[in-house]
Amino acid sequence: MPVSDRARLYWRRTRSMTLWLLLLWFTVTFSAIFFARQLSVYTFLGWPISFFMAAQGSILIFVGIIAFYGWRMQRLDDAYNNNDES
């Protein structure tokens, strides 16, 4: 079964977005742990940034990543599926 150019473009954009989001996830997770001592001199809402990231900040960023992924995938699905049906 030949794969159309539109399907290739759809999967290329999906893979690219997924890789960037995974890179963001890894960066947030790794930097909060690896640079905890260096980040502890900075404060956010009265808490050392390393503590804030471990307690709440990372989770908020992860929820944001999931929300962005869902929103963006819906837009990609709409853009590529609507044109196939017409």
C-alpha positions as CSV (number, residue, x, y, z in Angstrom):
1,M,0.0,0.0,0.0
2,P,1.7,3.2,-1.1
3,V,1.8,6.0,1.5
4,S,0.7,9.4,0.3
5,D,2.9,12.5,0.6
6,R,0.2,13.9,2.9
7,A,0.5,11.0,5.3
8,R,4.3,11.2,5.3
9,L,4.1,14.9,6.1
10,Y,1.6,14.2,8.9
11,W,3.8,11.6,10.5
12,R,6.9,13.7,10.0
13,R,5.2,16.6,11.9
14,T,3.9,14.3,14.5
15,R,7.3,12.7,15.1
16,S,9.0,16.1,15.2
17,M,6.6,17.5,17.7
18,T,6.8,14.4,19.9
19,L,10.6,14.5,19.9
20,W,10.7,18.1,20.9
21,L,8.2,17.5,23.7
22,L,10.2,14.6,24.9
23,L,13.3,16.7,24.8
24,L,11.6,19.4,26.9
25,W,10.4,16.7,29.3
26,F,13.9,15.3,29.7
27,T,15.4,18.7,30.1
28,V,13.0,19.7,32.8
29,T,13.4,16.4,34.7
30,F,17.2,16.2,34.3
31,S,18.0,19.9,35.0
32,A,15.8,20.1,38.1
33,I,17.7,17.1,39.6
34,F,21.2,17.6,38.3
35,F,21.4,21.4,38.9
36,A,19.5,21.4,42.2
37,R,22.3,23.0,44.2
38,Q,23.0,25.7,41.6
39,L,19.3,26.4,41.2
40,S,18.7,26.6,45.0
41,V,20.1,30.2,45.1
42,Y,17.2,31.4,43.0
43,T,13.7,31.7,44.5
44,F,10.2,31.5,43.0
45,L,7.2,32.4,45.0
46,G,9.4,32.4,48.1
47,W,10.8,28.9,47.6
48,P,14.2,27.8,46.2
49,I,13.6,27.0,42.5
50,S,15.0,23.5,42.9
51,F,12.5,22.8,45.7
52,F,9.6,24.3,43.7
53,M,10.5,22.3,40.6
54,A,10.7,19.1,42.6
55,A,7.4,19.8,44.4
56,Q,5.2,21.4,41.8
57,G,7.0,23.1,38.9
58,S,7.9,19.9,37.0
59,I,4.3,18.6,37.4
60,L,2.9,21.8,36.0
61,I,5.2,21.7,33.1
62,F,4.3,18.0,32.4
63,V,0.6,18.9,32.4
64,G,1.4,21.7,30.1
65,I,3.2,19.4,27.7
66,I,0.3,17.0,27.7
67,A,-2.2,19.8,27.1
68,F,-0.1,21.2,24.2
69,Y,0.3,17.7,22.7
70,G,-3.5,17.1,22.8
71,W,-4.2,20.5,21.3
72,R,-1.6,20.3,18.6
73,M,-2.5,16.7,17.6
74,Q,-6.2,17.8,17.3
75,R,-5.1,20.6,15.0
76,L,-3.0,18.2,12.9
77,D,-5.7,15.6,12.7
78,D,-8.2,18.2,11.6
79,A,-5.9,19.6,9.0
80,Y,-5.0,16.3,7.5
81,N,-8.2,14.3,8.0
82,N,-10.7,16.9,6.8
83,N,-9.0,17.2,3.4
84,D,-9.0,13.5,2.9
85,E,-12.8,13.2,3.2
86,S,-13.6,15.9,0.7
